[in-house]
């Protein structure tokens, strides 16, 4: 698919579509880096929630341990 003027031209795929599309988004931001950054941030949030949960459980069991956030 390509744009020429005000037209969008759709062409049949080459024999190996994976090879044809490899690197098609090189001009934009790295989607892989953005995905990995997002996953790292999500993991950090989940770990904090889990630590807070364990602190509440310990408190409820009477261990009364204090954790720093």
Rosetta blueprint (number, residue, H / E / L):
1 X L
2 X E
3 X E
4 X E
5 X L
6 X L
7 X E
8 X E
9 X E
10 X L
11 X L
12 X L
13 X L
14 X L
15 X L
16 X L
17 X H
18 X H
19 X H
20 X H
21 X H
22 X L
23 X L
24 X L
25 X L
26 X L
27 X L
28 X L
29 X L
30 X L
31 X H
32 X H
33 X H
34 X H
35 X H
36 X H
37 X H
38 X H
39 X H
40 X H
41 X H
42 X H
43 X H
44 X H
45 X H
46 X H
47 X H
48 X H
49 X H
50 X H
51 X H
52 X H
53 X H
54 X H
55 X H
56 X H
57 X H
58 X H
59 X H
60 X H
61 X L
62 X L
63 X L
64 X L
65 X L
66 X L
67 X L
68 X L
69 X L
